[in-house]
């Protein structure tokens, strides 16, 4: 298995892994969620490119979901990628 993120055509998601407590945990995020959160005015953008440009933010969203009790694989939704308030939580 490669650790590089990739676009899974059948599900329409970018699949990737996040290091948490010394383990790689699987996660995914949909093309539409990436588009609406990060590039709403773009057309025909590459979902993996959008993911890579925003990986730190997306990985933080995975860690938040895990802290809230989600289990692997974590499927991020558009709501998970929202801009958080000054307290860091909504």
C-alpha distance (Angstrom), angle and dihedral (degrees) to the residues before:
residue distance angle dihedral
X1 . . .
X2 3.78 . .
X3 3.79 119.4 .
X4 3.79 91.4 -142.9
X5 3.80 117.0 110.2
X6 3.79 114.9 -112.3
X7 3.78 138.9 -176.0
X8 3.80 113.4 -110.2
X9 3.80 103.6 -152.2
X10 3.83 97.4 -163.2
X11 3.81 94.2 56.5
X12 3.81 97.2 30.9
X13 3.81 91.1 -128.2
X14 3.76 139.7 122.6
X15 3.79 106.9 -125.4
X16 3.78 118.6 -154.3
X17 3.80 144.9 151.7
X18 3.80 130.4 -118.3
X19 3.81 124.7 -158.2
X20 3.81 109.4 -125.4
X21 3.80 122.1 169.0
X22 3.80 91.4 -17.2
X23 3.83 94.7 -50.7
X24 3.79 131.2 101.4
X25 3.79 110.5 -125.6
X26 3.79 123.0 -166.0
X27 3.78 123.1 -120.2
X28 3.77 140.2 161.2
X29 3.77 140.0 -161.5
X30 3.77 128.1 -163.4
X31 3.78 124.5 -113.0
X32 3.82 90.5 -123.3
X33 3.82 93.6 51.9
X34 3.81 90.1 51.3
X35 3.79 91.8 46.8
X36 3.81 96.1 48.2
X37 3.81 95.1 44.6
X38 3.78 102.4 39.8
X39 3.82 110.7 16.9
X40 3.81 110.0 20.6
X41 3.79 94.4 154.4
X42 3.81 96.8 44.5
X43 3.77 123.4 100.2
X44 3.78 125.3 -150.1
X45 3.78 94.9 0.3
X46 3.80 121.0 169.4
X47 3.84 108.6 -109.1
X48 3.83 92.4 -149.2
X49 3.80 90.7 52.2
X50 3.81 90.1 50.1
X51 3.81 89.8 47.8
X52 3.82 92.9 50.2
X53 3.81 92.2 48.6
X54 3.82 89.7 54.3
X55 3.81 102.0 29.1
X56 3.82 96.7 125.7
X57 3.82 91.8 54.4
X58 3.82 92.6 44.5
X59 3.80 93.4 47.4
X60 3.82 89.4 50.3
X61 3.81 88.1 54.4
X62 3.82 89.6 53.4
X63 3.81 90.5 51.1
X64 3.83 90.6 50.1
X65 3.79 90.7 51.6
X66 3.81 91.2 48.8
X67 3.82 90.6 49.4
X68 3.82 87.8 53.2
X69 3.80 90.4 55.9
X70 3.80 104.2 -92.2
X71 3.77 116.7 149.9
X72 3.76 130.6 -139.9
X73 2.95 127.8 -53.6
X74 3.79 93.6 47.2
X75 3.81 114.0 -158.0
X76 3.79 109.2 -158.2
X77 3.77 118.7 -146.7
X78 3.77 128.5 -158.8
X79 3.83 88.2 -100.0
X80 3.82 90.3 59.4
X81 3.80 90.3 57.8
X82 3.79 96.0 53.5
X83 3.78 120.4 128.0
X84 3.80 107.3 -96.5
X85 3.80 124.0 -136.3
X86 3.79 126.3 -112.7
X87 3.81 91.9 -80.0
X88 3.82 91.2 58.7
X89 3.79 94.7 -119.0
X90 3.74 136.5 74.3
